């Protein structure tokens, strides 16, 4: 199976939302043809895990369910989220999927971030007890939208320092680059808590940055798909990430997980042939890194 040159990490992709991804058999046939051994599943993964694992694939991550309940001020909603995920985590772990992907989105993003953080720090230890019981890990992605927590070193540090080691990071350098955060400095601090990696990059248009800056919307410039007028997500190798350095840092920290392409690139998304080409090219770049 295809692996990275540095670190020897298995390469795969996250299941997307377009029609060909919904044909699980066809998607797995494509993955086999490209020598990719890892698949990340979205939604409720339970109906699909036996087929994915049975055909010899490693499950990079599955989505945690109803994750906004972790940052809800409603105690009943918190309990409902934890009860639902108790059953879900147990079943997924039994079938070989142990990384649970989530974005720390609050139910009410209008609340002060400090209040939402306080709520999260009461629910995550309860989720950690469930994860530890079944051998699972939470992998938090730092997508910086809709009031999400755990996007910056500050907020990741606040959460990871206060929770057990089964609470960790889904490392995606593209989100940090769009915010102006150095992903390599982030890894130097948090590599030992990284349990999954997304192969996605981010291109910064320096001329556009000079023209528009980070903070204000433009008056007339069109935003990129999967981006803004200043930045856009890309496949690995077409942005600013130093993938060999990323993989070397992870290898030094003892990382044994995989790297999964999350395809969000306006040059490839939108057609089956384009999306398959993006995964094919991105995986070849990761393999050479």
C-alpha positions as CSV (number, residue, x, y, z in Angstrom):
1,X,0.0,0.0,0.0
2,X,1.1,3.6,-0.7
3,X,3.0,5.2,2.2
4,X,4.8,8.5,2.7
5,X,8.6,8.5,1.9
6,X,9.3,10.2,5.2
7,X,7.9,8.2,8.1
8,X,6.2,5.5,6.1
9,X,2.7,6.6,7.0
10,X,-0.2,4.9,5.2
11,X,-2.0,7.2,2.7
12,X,-5.7,7.3,2.0
13,X,-8.6,9.8,1.8
14,X,-11.7,11.0,3.6
15,X,-15.0,10.0,2.1
16,X,-16.6,13.1,0.4
17,X,-20.1,14.2,-0.2
18,X,-20.6,13.8,-4.0
19,X,-22.4,10.8,-5.5
20,X,-19.5,8.5,-6.3
21,X,-18.3,8.6,-2.7
22,X,-21.8,7.3,-1.7
23,X,-21.2,4.1,-3.7
24,X,-19.1,2.4,-1.1
25,X,-18.2,-0.6,-3.2
26,X,-17.1,1.7,-6.1
27,X,-15.2,4.0,-3.8
28,X,-13.3,1.1,-2.3
29,X,-12.6,-0.3,-5.8
30,X,-11.1,3.1,-6.7
31,X,-9.0,3.1,-3.6
32,X,-7.6,-0.4,-4.3
33,X,-6.8,0.6,-7.8
34,X,-4.7,3.6,-6.5
35,X,-3.0,1.4,-3.9
36,X,-4.5,3.4,-1.1
37,X,-5.1,1.6,2.2
38,X,-6.9,4.1,4.4
39,X,-10.5,5.4,4.3
40,X,-12.1,8.0,6.6
41,X,-15.9,7.6,7.0
42,X,-18.3,10.4,7.6
43,X,-21.8,10.3,9.1
44,X,-22.8,7.2,11.0
45,X,-20.0,4.7,10.1
46,X,-21.5,1.6,11.6
47,X,-23.4,0.3,8.6
48,X,-20.2,0.5,6.5
49,X,-17.4,-0.6,8.8
50,X,-17.7,-4.3,8.2
51,X,-17.3,-3.9,4.5
52,X,-14.4,-1.4,4.7
53,X,-12.5,-3.5,7.3
54,X,-13.4,-6.7,5.5
55,X,-11.8,-5.5,2.3
56,X,-8.6,-4.9,4.1
57,X,-8.7,-1.1,4.6
58,X,-7.6,0.8,7.7
59,X,-10.2,3.2,9.0
60,X,-8.4,6.5,9.5
61,X,-11.3,8.1,11.4
62,X,-15.1,8.0,11.8
63,X,-17.2,11.0,12.8
64,X,-18.3,11.4,16.4
65,X,-22.1,11.7,16.5
66,X,-24.1,14.9,17.5
67,X,-20.9,16.6,18.7
68,X,-22.5,20.0,19.3
69,X,-24.1,18.4,22.4
70,X,-20.6,18.5,24.0
71,X,-20.8,22.3,24.1
72,X,-24.5,22.8,25.0
73,X,-25.7,24.6,28.1
74,X,-28.6,22.1,28.2
75,X,-27.7,19.3,30.5
76,X,-30.2,17.0,28.8
77,X,-28.6,17.6,25.5
78,X,-25.2,16.9,26.9
79,X,-26.4,13.6,28.3
80,X,-28.1,12.7,25.1
81,X,-24.8,13.3,23.2
82,X,-22.8,11.2,25.7
83,X,-25.3,8.4,25.8
84,X,-25.5,8.2,22.0
85,X,-21.7,8.2,21.6
86,X,-21.2,5.6,24.4
87,X,-23.0,3.1,22.2
88,X,-21.5,4.4,19.0
89,X,-17.9,4.3,20.2
90,X,-18.3,0.8,21.6
91,X,-19.6,-0.6,18.3
92,X,-17.1,1.2,16.1
93,X,-14.1,0.2,18.3
94,X,-15.4,-3.4,18.2
95,X,-15.1,-3.2,14.4
96,X,-11.7,-1.7,14.3
97,X,-12.4,2.1,14.1
98,X,-10.8,3.8,17.0
99,X,-10.3,7.5,15.9
100,X,-13.4,9.7,16.4
101,X,-13.3,12.9,14.4
102,X,-15.0,16.1,15.6
103,X,-15.0,19.8,15.3
104,X,-15.6,21.6,18.7
105,X,-18.6,23.5,17.5
106,X,-20.8,25.1,20.3
107,X,-24.5,24.8,20.2
108,X,-24.7,28.6,20.8
109,X,-21.8,30.4,19.1
110,X,-23.1,33.7,20.4
111,X,-22.0,32.9,23.9
112,X,-18.5,34.1,25.1
113,X,-15.9,31.7,24.0
114,X,-14.7,31.3,27.6
115,X,-18.2,30.1,28.6
116,X,-18.3,27.6,25.8
117,X,-14.8,26.4,26.8
118,X,-16.0,25.9,30.4
119,X,-18.9,23.7,29.2
120,X,-16.5,21.7,27.0
121,X,-14.2,21.1,29.9
122,X,-17.0,19.5,31.8
123,X,-18.2,17.1,29.0
124,X,-14.9,16.1,27.5
125,X,-13.7,14.2,30.6
126,X,-16.9,12.3,30.5
127,X,-16.4,11.4,26.9
128,X,-12.8,10.5,27.7
129,X,-14.0,7.9,30.2
130,X,-16.1,6.3,27.4
131,X,-13.2,6.4,24.9
132,X,-10.7,4.9,27.4
133,X,-13.1,2.0,28.2
134,X,-13.2,0.9,24.6
135,X,-9.7,1.9,23.4
136,X,-10.8,4.9,21.3
137,X,-9.4,8.4,20.8
138,X,-11.0,11.8,20.0
139,X,-9.3,13.6,17.1
140,X,-10.2,17.3,17.1
141,X,-9.9,19.2,13.9
142,X,-9.2,22.9,14.2
143,X,-11.6,24.2,11.5
144,X,-11.9,27.9,12.5
145,X,-15.6,28.6,11.8
146,X,-18.9,29.0,13.6
147,X,-17.4,29.7,16.9
148,X,-15.4,26.5,17.0
149,X,-12.9,25.9,19.9
150,X,-9.6,24.1,19.6
151,X,-8.4,25.9,16.4
152,X,-5.4,27.8,17.7
153,X,-2.4,26.7,19.9
154,X,-4.0,28.7,22.8
155,X,-7.3,26.8,22.7
156,X,-5.8,23.4,21.9
157,X,-3.5,23.9,24.8
158,X,-6.3,24.8,27.2
159,X,-8.2,21.6,26.3
160,X,-5.4,19.1,25.9
161,X,-3.7,20.2,29.2
162,X,-7.0,19.6,31.1
163,X,-8.0,16.3,29.5
164,X,-6.7,12.7,29.4
165,X,-4.4,11.6,26.5
166,X,-7.3,9.9,24.6
167,X,-8.3,13.5,23.7
168,X,-6.1,14.5,20.8
169,X,-5.6,16.3,17.5
170,X,-6.7,15.7,13.9
171,X,-3.8,17.7,12.4
172,X,-4.7,19.6,9.3
173,X,-2.1,22.2,8.4
174,X,-4.4,24.0,6.0
175,X,-6.6,25.5,8.7
176,X,-3.6,26.9,10.5
177,X,-2.0,28.4,7.4
178,X,-5.2,30.3,6.6
179,X,-5.2,31.8,10.1
180,X,-1.5,32.8,9.9
181,X,-0.4,30.1,12.4
182,X,2.8,28.2,11.7
183,X,1.8,24.5,11.5
184,X,5.4,23.3,12.2
185,X,5.6,25.2,15.4
186,X,2.3,23.8,16.4
187,X,3.6,20.3,15.7
188,X,6.7,20.9,17.8
189,X,4.4,21.4,20.8
190,X,1.6,19.0,20.2
191,X,2.9,16.2,18.0
192,X,2.5,13.6,20.9
193,X,-1.2,14.3,20.9
194,X,-1.7,14.0,17.1
195,X,-3.6,10.8,16.3
196,X,-4.7,11.5,12.8
197,X,-3.6,13.7,9.9
198,X,-5.5,15.3,7.0
199,X,-3.6,15.7,3.8
200,X,-4.8,19.1,2.8
201,X,-2.9,22.2,2.0
202,X,-3.5,26.0,1.8
203,X,-2.3,28.5,-0.8
204,X,-1.9,32.1,0.2
205,X,-2.1,34.7,-2.6
206,X,0.4,37.3,-1.3
207,X,-0.7,39.9,-3.8
208,X,-4.3,39.5,-2.7
209,X,-3.2,39.6,1.0
210,X,-1.4,42.9,0.4
211,X,-4.6,44.2,-1.3
212,X,-7.2,43.0,1.1
213,X,-5.5,41.9,4.3
214,X,-6.9,39.2,6.6
215,X,-9.6,41.0,8.5
216,X,-12.1,42.7,6.3
217,X,-14.2,41.4,3.4
218,X,-13.5,42.7,0.0
219,X,-15.8,45.1,-1.7
220,X,-15.6,43.5,-5.1
221,X,-13.2,40.6,-5.4
222,X,-14.7,37.1,-5.8
223,X,-13.8,34.4,-3.2
224,X,-12.3,31.1,-4.2
225,X,-14.3,28.0,-3.8
226,X,-13.1,26.4,-0.5
227,X,-11.4,29.7,0.5
228,X,-11.6,33.5,0.3
229,X,-10.1,36.2,-2.0
230,X,-6.8,35.7,-0.1
231,X,-6.4,32.0,0.6
232,X,-7.8,28.7,-0.7
233,X,-7.5,25.1,0.3
234,X,-5.6,22.8,-2.1
235,X,-4.4,19.2,-2.4
236,X,-1.0,18.5,-0.8
237,X,1.9,20.1,-2.6
238,X,0.0,23.0,-4.0
239,X,0.1,25.1,-0.8
240,X,2.6,26.2,1.8
241,X,3.0,23.1,3.9
242,X,6.4,21.4,4.1
243,X,5.2,17.8,4.1
244,X,8.6,16.2,4.6
245,X,9.2,18.3,7.7
246,X,5.7,17.6,9.0
247,X,6.2,13.8,8.5
248,X,9.7,13.9,10.1
249,X,8.4,15.7,13.1
250,X,5.6,13.2,13.5
251,X,7.9,10.3,13.0
252,X,10.3,11.7,15.7
253,X,7.3,11.9,18.1
254,X,6.4,8.3,17.5
255,X,3.3,8.9,15.3
256,X,1.9,5.6,13.9
257,X,-1.3,6.8,12.3
258,X,-2.2,7.6,8.7
259,X,-2.6,10.6,6.5
260,X,-5.9,11.0,4.7
261,X,-6.5,13.4,1.9
262,X,-9.5,15.7,2.6
263,X,-10.3,16.9,-0.9
264,X,-11.3,20.5,-0.9
265,X,-9.7,22.2,-4.0
266,X,-11.5,24.2,-6.6
267,X,-9.3,22.8,-9.3
268,X,-10.5,19.3,-8.7
269,X,-13.8,19.2,-6.8
270,X,-17.1,19.1,-8.7
271,X,-16.8,16.1,-11.0
272,X,-16.0,12.4,-10.3
273,X,-13.1,12.5,-12.7
274,X,-11.7,15.6,-11.2
275,X,-12.1,14.4,-7.6
276,X,-10.4,11.1,-8.4
277,X,-7.6,13.0,-10.2
278,X,-7.1,15.2,-7.1
279,X,-6.9,12.2,-4.8
280,X,-4.5,10.5,-7.2
281,X,-2.2,13.5,-7.6
282,X,-2.3,14.4,-3.9
283,X,-1.5,10.9,-2.8
284,X,1.5,10.8,-5.2
285,X,2.8,14.0,-3.7
286,X,2.4,12.6,-0.2
287,X,4.2,9.4,-1.2
288,X,7.1,11.4,-2.5
289,X,7.3,13.6,0.6
